[in-house]
Amino acid sequence: MRAYDVIYKKRQKEELSKKEIEFIVACYNNGDIADYQMAAFLMAIFFAGMSDDEIFYLTNAMINSGQRMDLSSLNMPSVDKHSTGGIGDGTSLIIAPVVASLGVCVPMMAGRGLGYTGGTLDKLESIPGFRTNIDKTEFLNILDLNGVAIIGQTSEIAPVDKKMYALRDVTATVESIPLICSSIMSKKIAEGTENLVLDVKIGSGSFMKSYANAKILSEKMVNIGKKFGVNTSVVISDMDTPLGNCAGNALEIKQAIEILKGTLKNDLYELSIFLSALMIYSVKKANSLQEAKILAQKQINNGNALEKFKRIVHLQGGDVKVIEEPQQLLPKAKHKLEIKSNQEGFVTAVNSNRIGIAEMLSGAGRTKKEDTIDYSAGIILYKKTNDYVKKGETLAEVLYNRSENIEEAVTIIKDAYIISKNKNGNIKLIKEINYEQRK
């Protein structure tokens, strides 16, 4: 069997066998297939798609490229959450400590920025000393001590996905339902969680631009979860408007700390509470979603979630002073530019895609996998959808150290804002929920 033949067959829109998919995944993992051949294979999948059987074979082959964790020795119910990515989506930073503070194991294996979407690992690494590069043994030790850890993909867990993930980012093959599905589910199944909550984004700042595609992706991931015995729930949520009040690594850490302290409640808080509730319900710590929401809010109000986040930072090598002094500990950009409104009215839209591109141009994201991230760069959103704005009032502020792309970033931010006389009545943060209700 040759890689060429498998690539050609998929390019011709023919269905691949289990053996063919296992062959190309194993050969790429072992280094017997070059990046350019795997890039061609990914592009063939992008255009030709995959059947449900092919997606299952691909997911299984990616899992089998490494080890599957066993969390049974921890004697705690386990649940994880994954988002398909968005702008300002710092939910993991809030959800993980909230849920873990209830005696639940949250084995969170997160990712880096992909395209114009932010990455949880990049955000956490803006905390001085914070380590995300943790091996399987230490990961299990931290889970045993604290019930939660947020780490990067280990060399033992679906290692081929890490290589494919980086390649997709630079070959314009990110927005593929089969590739998104197999990437997410291979990592989550291999990490050993019993329950999984998925946040599928829809809108301008997401990989799924249409409801139809978001629905297809949701159903395929739920089906994959069932085949592997993982109880999988899905939320479809809005990403036409960025989440929260900022986009950028250190900025989002500061915002998460404010939410965990109970001093900030915005749409990021709202979605985090809802996703936390679904996780809490999944592990049977509550009898209804409403009861689970109350529990999640309580863990913030009584300080338990903040204390759990502090413990995460400590056990993963970060400076815990960041909790009390984020302004002093987190990196700060040298320059800033305010973007003013040239008219009066209501903000009817803030295009997430454009804000994400501007964030990347500020230095907070990557245009290629070798790029170095500027943790201090990003965008503060002073006005969001349905906020009233006066002429000359500040809409947003871009923070940066490197100035070469800032004029372009400012222009893009200005274009992202649509202002009119009336409010936008079509905003709905949570579009749909698919979960198994208990009787």
Secondary structure, DSSP 4 states (H G I P E B T S, - for coil): --HHHHHHHHHTTPPPPHHHHHHHHHHHHHT-S-HHHHHHHHHHHHHH---HHHHHHHHHHHHTTS-----GGG-S-BEEEEE---TT--HHHHHHHHHHTTT-BEEEE----BTTB--HHHHHTTSTT------HHHHHHHHHHHSEEEEPPPSSSSHHHHHHHHHHHHTT--S-HHHHHHHHHHHHHHTT-SEEEEEEEESTTSS--SHHHHHHHHHHHHHHHHHTT-EEEEEEEE-SS-STTEESHHHHHHHHHHHHTTS--SHHHHHHHHHHHHHHHHTTSSSSHHHHHHHHHHHHHTSHHHHHHHHHHHHTT--GGGTT-HHHHS---SEEEEEE-SS-EEEEEE-HHHHHHHHIIIIIS-SSTTPPP-TT-EEEES--TT-EE-TT-EEEEEEES--TTHHHHHHHHHHHEEEESS--TT--SEEEEE-----
